[in-house]
């Protein structure tokens, strides 16, 4: 079981990541090789594709509905 302080920490980190993705004004041009990074929890899944410089090329996320949890 995760304590309340840990939940706040995870929530804060998630919110920071979300805000950074929202503020991406321009996606980078794709160059090979590309890197796919994914993460998931009981509530949703997310992914980002980055180029060789580590800049985002594309990203996606989805919140799970009750049937998918």
C-alpha positions as CSV (number, residue, x, y, z in Angstrom):
1,X,0.0,0.0,0.0
2,X,1.3,3.5,-0.9
3,X,1.3,6.1,1.8
4,X,-0.4,9.5,1.3
5,X,2.9,11.3,1.0
6,X,4.1,8.9,-1.7
7,X,0.8,9.3,-3.5
8,X,1.3,13.1,-3.5
9,X,4.8,12.7,-4.8
10,X,3.7,10.5,-7.6
11,X,0.8,12.8,-8.4
12,X,3.1,15.8,-8.4
13,X,5.6,14.1,-10.7
14,X,2.7,13.0,-13.1
15,X,1.3,16.6,-13.1
16,X,4.8,18.0,-13.9
17,X,5.2,15.5,-16.8
18,X,1.8,16.3,-18.1
19,X,2.5,20.0,-18.0
20,X,5.8,19.6,-19.8
21,X,4.1,17.6,-22.6
22,X,1.3,20.2,-22.9
23,X,3.9,22.9,-23.3
24,X,5.8,21.3,-26.2
25,X,5.3,23.9,-28.8
26,X,7.1,22.1,-31.6
27,X,7.8,18.4,-32.0
28,X,11.2,17.4,-33.3
29,X,11.9,16.1,-36.7
30,X,12.1,12.3,-36.6
31,X,15.6,10.9,-37.1
32,X,16.5,7.2,-36.8
33,X,17.0,5.4,-34.5
34,X,13.8,6.4,-32.5
35,X,13.2,5.4,-28.9
36,X,9.8,4.4,-27.6
37,X,9.2,4.9,-23.9
38,X,6.0,3.7,-22.2
39,X,4.5,3.8,-18.7
40,X,1.3,2.4,-17.3
41,X,-0.6,2.3,-14.1
42,X,-4.0,1.0,-13.0
43,X,-5.5,4.3,-14.3
44,X,-4.0,4.7,-17.7
45,X,-1.1,4.3,-20.1
46,X,1.2,6.8,-21.8
47,X,4.1,6.7,-24.4
48,X,6.5,9.0,-26.1
49,X,8.7,8.6,-29.1
50,X,12.0,10.5,-29.0
51,X,14.7,11.1,-31.6
52,X,18.4,10.5,-31.1
53,X,18.7,13.9,-29.4
54,X,16.0,12.9,-26.8
55,X,13.5,15.4,-28.2
56,X,9.8,14.3,-28.5
57,X,8.6,13.3,-31.9
58,X,5.2,12.0,-30.8
59,X,3.3,11.2,-27.6
60,X,0.1,9.7,-26.6
61,X,-1.8,8.9,-23.4
62,X,-5.1,7.2,-22.5
63,X,-7.1,7.0,-19.2
64,X,-8.6,3.6,-18.6
65,X,-12.4,3.3,-18.2
66,X,-13.9,1.0,-15.6
67,X,-13.9,-2.0,-17.9
68,X,-10.2,-1.6,-18.8
69,X,-9.0,-1.3,-15.2
